[in-house]
Amino acid sequence: MAKQADKVNDKRTYRRRGDGQPRRDSRNEILAAAARVFGRSTVQGATMEEIAVEAGVRSPSIYYYFENKDAIAEELATYSVHESAVFAISVADGPGSPIERLRRLLLHHIEHLLSSPFDLWFLVGAQRAAGDAGPYLDEYGQWRQTIASLLEAAVAAGEIEPCDPGFTTQLVVGCVLAVLEYRHFELPVDAVATVEFAIRGAGFRSAATPKRPRANRTPS
């Protein structure tokens, strides 16, 4: 998977040669075009020919880089989460309270998505349709599990209200996915405000928030 992400971030280019081999920078052009096509018609509904037209290249050029459209979608998905999955490893056992570490993790990922050269909105629909088995692959699962673990630790530390861990994890992840949708429609996104909204939605207790008293139950 790291190799896939390296391909995306490779800035070298091929010179146009007499044998007609495509330039190296065509790879990123194809990825960017594919992301736009997937956003309009989904991965399942798109064709390699559509991607070629969108990228302004001949169809054989795409097959020089990618075996099929699923390989393109996989590389885009891996790009979207690879860096954040690596960062999550360092954050999980890093300094700070669980909420402070969760803030760092979410802010890093949102800023990564906002600075991406690709429109990754298609991943929202793919994730909703396929759940954790979607194109986020193992690294998405690792990133999501880190969020779940930090939320669980925050509950244990009294930083957030006790709640169903699956629900709060999905709530936080949903806020992150919303960033892709806002960017797709060119709507303004405040990364810091989005992180705070997600954390407060998960039940964060600020210093001014009193702890909720436990109900006294008497046996009948």
C-alpha positions, 0 to 999 in steps of 0.5 A: 500500500505504501508503494501505491501512495508513493506512486501518487506523490511521485513528481518525476515526469517522463519526456516525450520519446520517439517511441510514443511512451506516455509522459510520467505526469500523465499518471496524476492527470489520469488520477485527477480525471478519474476522481471527477468521473467517479464523482459524477457516475460512481466507480461502478458506472464509470468506464476507462474510455470516459476517464481517458476523455476526461483526462484528454489522453488516448485510451492506451495511455491509461492501460500503460499505468492502470490495469482497470478502473478498480486499480485507479479507485484503489490508488485514490482511496489509498492516497486519501488515507495512507498518510493519516493511517501512518500518522495515527500510529504516532498519535495513538501512543503520543503525548496528551490526553485522549481528546488532545490526541483525537484533535491532532489526528482529525485535524491532520486528516482533514487538512490532508483531504483539503490539500489533496490535488484530487476530488475524492468525493466519490469515496463518500458514496463508496464508503456508505455503500460498502461500509468498512469493506469499501475502497479505504482498505486496511488503512482506513480500518486502522485509522478508524480503529484509532479514532474508536480507541481514543474515544474509548479512552476519552470516556474512561478519562471522563472527557466525554459522556459515555455512549455507544462506541460504534455510534460516536465513532461513526459520528466523528468519521461522518464529520470527516467525510462531510469535508469531501462533500463540501470541497466537491461543491466548493463550499468553505470548510474550517478544519478546526471548527469541523474538528471541534464540532465532531468532538462536541458531537461525540459528547465532549465535556468542556470545563464548564459542562457539569457531569451528568448525575447518575439516576438513583434506581431503587428496587421495586 
